[in-house]
Every structure is written in C-alpha cells, then in structure tokens.
Amino acid sequence: MTLPALLSGKRIAVLGSASGLGLALAAAAEATGAEVHGIDQSRNFEGLSAFYMADLSDADALRAAATALPEGLDGIALLPALPDGNPRDVLLQGLLAPRILVQELAPRLAQGASIVLRGAPMTHHWADTLPEIRAAMTLRHDAVDGFIPRWGLNLDPSRASQTVGWALSAWAMAQCWTWAAQGVRINTLTPATADGHLPPEISAATGESAPRGTEHAAHAALFLLSDLSKGMTGANLATDGGLTAQRLCRRDGL
C-alpha cells in the first residue's frame, strides 16, 4: 500500500520506535516523508534520522533524551511497548515515560504541532475505576510501589495496561488546552491491544488478520500527526476494530 505524503517535511519523535505499534508508526512516518527521531532502549529500525537511547523506567534518562531532541518538532507520538507481567514496569514505561516526555517537549514544539498518546479500549468498568484513573493521572515515580497494591494491580497484573491507557486518555482530555496558545493539540489513539494486534474475536468479526490491526492503528496515528487533524484536541480515536463500540452498545443496551 502506497501511503500519501501526509508528513512530508515534518520532524516527528516516536517513543517506542524499536517494536510494536511504535515501530510500525516510525516506519509509516518515514514512508510518508517525515524525519523520524526514535526514542527507545534499542534502535532496531534503520530508517530513523536520529536515535536517542534511554531507559524508559528512568525519569532522568528520559529528561536527558528530551533535552537532546531538536527544538521545533512537528509532532511526538508516545507509543512504547508495554512489558509483560510486571505492573511496575508497565506503569513506569507505559504511563510515566510518555507523560514526562510530553511535559518536557510540549513547550518546545513547533506552532501547530501534534501530540499522540495511546489509550485503551473502553469497558463498562470505566466509571467504577475513576478514583484509580484520577490517582494514575498524577502518579509519580516515588509513589509507584504504593500505587500497585492500593489499586489491586498486584492481584491482577494484566489490568495495568488498561489503567495506563485510561489514565493517558483522561490526562489528554485534561491537557487539551494547556498548549493551545502554540496551536499544539493532544489526542489519544486507542488500538485493540497495546501493540495494535486484533484479538481473535475482532479478527473473526472483521476478517482482518491480527497484525493488520497494528498497521491500521499506525495509519490512524499518521492522521493525528498530520495537518488534517488540526481541529482535534482532547479526542480519542478508536482504532480497535469496533471493540469499544460493541462494548458500549452492550453496556447501554443499544
């Protein structure tokens, strides 16, 4: 598939450029004309214009990477791979790393730049977990170890990625006007899974293979990074094959 030159001449930074959805986006952005700057724990994609190695669990390393990135980026996409099994690593790398980079880089972005975060598919438990989401929105590195048992993530580690996605969606909504004077917009992309792969029930319903979900999510991220999305901020773009739509229909009896 030949992609249109949506990002021609733009400089884009991608957190998580070595694997998963971040790698798919880095490759797609490069193919559409962007100068791509990757941030991750290993390079893995030779199409990058520049690479910044950082421990995604280390706040100081992330701030150093942010300082090293050029001024006037046209967009940043925060899509790191989420580690399996350990809620502490998921929170540090999936939630705090993106938030740190946004806070460090947003004031230095170009006029009209775009910020893209990754959300998680909605379920009927959203309202019940609002206290946890609020706590996650302001979570700091020194409070992670207490946060995990406080909200039961030690009992159900698989829920950590949902907490991260929902907290980032909520945070993006709350920050949607923070950098409005620069014309900077912030939106959330919600794939079916953290790496974009479609789960079996969605593949069966849509006829799409699991890996195609990653490709579709990366293409949606291109749109959010492009000038075509300039009217959007604080929005959540679901690229989950209809998973959120079906869950909300069941919840509301539609």
N, C-alpha and C positions, 0 to 999 in steps of 0.2 A: 504494500500500500504506500503510495506516494503522499507524503504529508504536505499541506500548504505551508508557505514560509511565514507562519504566524509570529515567530520570534526573531525574524531576520534583523540583525544589528543590535539585538538586546543582549545584555550581560545578566546571566541568571546563576544564582548559587543554589546548589542542591545538597541538603543534609541527608545522608544515607545513600550516596551515589554509588556505593560498591555492590549493592544487592537489592533484590526485591523491587518494590514499586519505585524507590529512589533511583535505582539503576535504570529501570525502564524509562523513567522520565528524563534522566540525564541523556540517554541515547536519543530519545524522541526530540528533546530540545535541541540537541546538536544537529539532528537531521533537519530541523526546521529553521536553521540559521543562527541559533543562539551561540554566544560564547559562554560555555558552561564551566563553572567553578565548583568542584566537588569537595565535600567535607565528610570524612568518614574515618574508620580505623584502618582501612586499607584502600588502595587505589582501584584496582580491578577493572576500570574502564579507561581505555587509552584515548577515547575521544574527548576527554576533558582538556580545556585550555589551561587549567591550573588545578592543583590538588592540595588540600590542606589536611594533613593527618591530625586526628585528635581522638583522645579517649572520650567517648560520649558520656561517660559517667562522671567526668571531672569538670567541674564548673570553670576552674582556672584555664584548663586546656581549651575549652570552648570559647572563653573570652579572648584568649590569645589568637585563636583561629579567626574570630570575628574582627579583631584588630588588623590581622594580616590581609583580610579581604579588601578589595578595592572600594573606594568611595563611589557612590552613584550607581549601585547595582539597580537594574530594572525589575528585578524580582527575586524572591527567595522562596524555595519550596522545602518544607521540613518534613521529610518522609523517611526517617530512619527505620531500619529493620528492627523488629521487636524480639528480644531474646526469649527463648522458650523456658517456661517453668519457674523462673525466679521473679517474683513480683517486684523486688527491689530494683533489679536491673531494668525491668520494663518501665518502672516509674522514672528512674534516673535518665534512661536513654530515650524513652518514648514521650515523656511529658516535660521534664525539666530541661533537657537539652534543647528542644525546639523553642521553649519559652525564653531561655537565656539568649539564644541567637536572635530571636525577634527583638527582644528588648535592647540588645547591643547594636543591631544593624538597622532597625527601623529609622532612627533619626538620620542615618547616613545614606538612605536610599534615594534614588532619583525621583524627581517630581513625577507623580503618576504611577509609581511602582506598585507591584502586587506581592502580597504575602499569601502563601498557601500552606495550610496545616491539614493534618489528617484526622478525621473524626472516626466514629464507629456507628454501625447501624443501630437505629432506634429499636427499643423494645418497650413493652408495657411497664417495665420496671423503672423507666426514666424518672417519673415523679417521686417514686419511693426512694430513689437514691440522690435526690437533690442535696441533702446535707453533705453527703460524701463528695458530690461534684463540687460544691462550694469550697470544701476543705482542700480538694485537689487543685483547684484553680490558683490557690495561694501557697501551695506546698513548697517548702524549701528543702535543700539538701540535708540540713541537720535534723529535719523532722520526719524523714522518710521511714526510718526504722520504727518509729512510733505509729505512723500512719497505717502501716500494713496490718498489725493486729487490731488497731482501733476500728477498722472497717472490714475486718474478716478476710483480707486478701491472702493471709497465710492459710486459711481453711479452704479457699477456692482460688488458687493462683491463676487459673485460666480467666478469671474475671478482671484481672489487672489491665488487659488491653482495652476492655470496654470502658473501664474507669478513665484511662488515659484519653481515649477518643472522645468521650463525652465531656471531659474537663476541657479539652482543647476546643471543642465546638462551642462550649459555653464561654470560654475565655475570648475566642474570636468575636463572638457576638458582643461581649462587654467592651472590647477594644476597637470596635468598628469605626469610631470617630476619633480615636486617640491621635492618629497622624493625618487626619483629614486635611489639615492646612497644607500638607505636602502633596495632597492628592493620593496618598497611599491607602490602598484598600487591603482588607484582610478577610479571607474566606476559608472555609473548610471543605475538603474533598472527602467523601465517605465511600470507600470501597467496601465490598462484602467482607473481606478479611484484611488484615494489616498489610499483606503483600499483594493484595488485589485479586488473588485467585478466587474463583467462584466455588462455593460449596456444592456438593453433589445435587442437592435439591434444586438449586438455581440453574445448574448446568442442564439438568433434566427438563426443567420448565422452559428454558430459553433456547436450548440446542447449542449453546456456546460451550466450548471446552473450558476447563478451569483456568489455564494460562491466559486465555483471551480476556478474562476479567482484568488482569494486570495491564494488558495493552490498552483496553478501553479506559481504565482509570488514568493511565498516563496521558492519554489523549485529552481527557477532560481537564487534567491539570494544565496542559498546554493552553487550553481555552482560558482558564482562570489567570494564567500568567500573561496572556495576550491583551492587547488593547480592546478586543471585543468584549471583555468583561468589565469595562470601566464603570458601568452603572451598578456594579455589585459590590457590596461590602457587608460583612456580618452574616453572609449567606452560607448555607450548607448545600453543596451539590452532591447528591447521592448517585454514585456510580456502582451500585451494588446489585444490579440485575433485577431490581424490583423488590429486594428483600425488605427494606424499610417500608415500602408502600404496602406490601402484603401484611406485615406485622401490625401496622397502624389500622388497616382495614379490619383485621381480626379483633384488635383491641376495641375499636369503636363500633363494631357490628355493621360495617358497611359492605 
